[in-house]
Amino acid sequence: MDEECGCGMHHSRHEYYCGCGMHGDEHGYRRRFFTRAERLEKLKSYAEELKNELKAVEEKIEEMQNPS
């Protein structure tokens, strides 16, 4: 079963290496609480990813409308 940890990647239960801080390490530690600054940084990063995705979609639409 896949879970989404908020890092933008989907992981199965045993993948702990995305670097997002949401997955346990070999000792079973899993961070559950984040500071306000960390949450704000995650939201800013997410907003930037969305902007990049929109730009890519707009480029694809332009490419499809005006093939070379």
Backbone torsions as a table, in degrees:
resi	resn	phi	psi	omega
1	MET	NA	133.8	-178.7
2	ASP	-88.6	148.6	174.3
3	GLU	-126.7	152.0	172.9
4	GLU	-111.8	126.5	-174.4
5	CYS	-96.8	-5.9	-178.5
6	GLY	100.4	-5.6	179.5
7	CYS	-86.7	-2.1	178.7
8	GLY	93.6	0.1	-179.6
9	MET	-119.6	148.9	175.6
10	HIS	-96.2	140.5	-176.5
11	HIS	-132.4	144.6	170.4
12	SER	-80.8	174.5	-172.8
13	ARG	-59.5	-27.4	-172.4
14	HIS	-105.1	10.8	177.3
15	GLU	-96.8	114.1	-174.4
16	TYR	-118.2	16.9	-167.3
17	TYR	-117.7	26.2	-179.5
18	CYS	-80.6	-17.9	177.9
19	GLY	85.3	8.0	-176.0
20	CYS	-81.6	-14.3	179.4
21	GLY	88.0	0.5	-177.2
22	MET	-95.0	-10.8	-175.3
23	HIS	-105.6	148.8	-179.8
24	GLY	-67.7	157.3	173.5
25	ASP	-96.3	-166.0	-176.5
26	GLU	-64.2	-16.1	-180.0
27	HIS	-97.8	3.7	177.3
28	GLY	85.9	4.0	178.8
29	TYR	-71.2	132.6	176.9
30	ARG	-136.9	117.5	-178.5
31	ARG	-71.3	133.1	-176.6
32	ARG	-117.8	-21.3	-176.0
33	PHE	-119.4	138.6	-178.5
34	PHE	-127.0	149.0	178.9
35	THR	-70.6	163.6	177.3
36	ARG	-58.5	-41.6	179.5
37	ALA	-62.7	-40.3	178.2
38	GLU	-65.8	-42.5	178.6
39	ARG	-63.5	-41.7	178.6
40	LEU	-62.4	-43.4	179.1
41	GLU	-63.3	-40.7	177.5
42	LYS	-62.5	-41.4	178.9
43	LEU	-65.9	-40.4	177.9
44	LYS	-63.2	-42.9	178.7
45	SER	-63.3	-42.6	178.8
46	TYR	-62.7	-43.0	178.3
47	ALA	-61.0	-40.6	178.8
48	GLU	-65.1	-41.0	176.7
49	GLU	-60.9	-41.5	178.8
50	LEU	-64.5	-41.1	177.1
51	LYS	-60.5	-43.8	179.4
52	ASN	-64.8	-39.2	178.5
53	GLU	-64.4	-44.0	178.4
54	LEU	-61.4	-42.6	178.3
55	LYS	-60.2	-43.7	179.4
56	ALA	-63.7	-40.1	178.5
57	VAL	-65.7	-43.3	178.4
58	GLU	-62.4	-39.5	177.0
59	GLU	-63.8	-41.0	179.5
60	LYS	-65.3	-41.9	177.7
61	ILE	-61.3	-46.4	178.9
62	GLU	-59.5	-43.8	179.3
63	GLU	-61.8	-41.3	-179.2
64	MET	-71.7	-32.9	179.6
65	GLN	-76.7	-29.1	-176.3
66	ASN	-128.2	68.1	-179.3
67	PRO	-65.5	145.6	-178.6
68	SER	-83.1	NA	NA
